[in-house]
Amino acid sequence: MENLNFMELNNMKKIINTPEGIIEIDLTSEEIAQREQDAIKAEQDRQEYLAKVEAQKQAKASALAKLTALGLTEEEVKSIL
């Protein structure tokens, strides 16, 4: 949730770059709430992705162990995977 704190502290204004210069506009309460929801969703998505990657690593390690237990050499197992 560190990212959420960063977002809350640093993104309370819209920055609009125009030919006349940069304009900073305060976010509305609705926009702030949406950004907070987006940050929470992004963190959930990140956690889900990391869990998926870890599950894939564990499945691969399990497959390696099972194939090795069947008598295949490490080289043979790696050529399959």
N, C-alpha and C positions, 0 to 999 in steps of 0.2 A: 504493500500500500504506500510505499515511499513515493511512487510515481504520482499517486493521487495528491499527496501533499504538495509536490512540486507544481502540479497543475493548478491547485487551488491558490497557491501563492503567486504564481507568475502569469496566469492567463485571465486576468480580470478585466482586460481591455481588448478591444478590437483595434488593430492597427491597419489603417487604410493608407495606401501609398497613392497619392494623386500628383498630377503635374505641379500643383501649387505647394506640395510638401506632404509630410506625413501627418495624419490625423489620428489621434487616439480617442476612442469612444468607450465609455464604461459599458460593460455587459449588463443586460437586464437580469433580473433574478431567474427568469426562465432559462436564459442562455447559460447562466452559471450552473443551474440544476442539470441541464442537459449535458454540459461538459463533465460534471461529476458522474453522471450516469454513464457517459461514454468511457470515462476513465475506469470505472468499475468493470464495465463490460470488456474493455481491452485487457484488464488484468485477469479476468476470468478466462478469456480466450487464450491468453498467454499460458496460464496454468494448465488448461486443457491440452494445449499443444505440447508443453513439456511432459505431461503425463503420457501422451501418445508416443512421443519419441522414446521415453523411458520404457514403455511397454514393448515397443519394437526392438529395442536393444536386448531386453530380457528374453523375448521370444527367439531372437537370433542366437543368443547364448545358450538357451535351452536346446535349440535345434542342433547346435554344434556339439553339445554334450551328448545328446542322444545318438547322433551319427557316429561320434567317436566311440561310444559304448558298443555300437554294432560292429566295430572293428575297422572302420575307415581311418586312414591316416589323416593328419591335419591338412596335408596338401590336397587330398581327395575331397575333404569336407569343404575347404575353401573354394575349390573349383566348382562345386555344386552351388554354393551360395554366391 
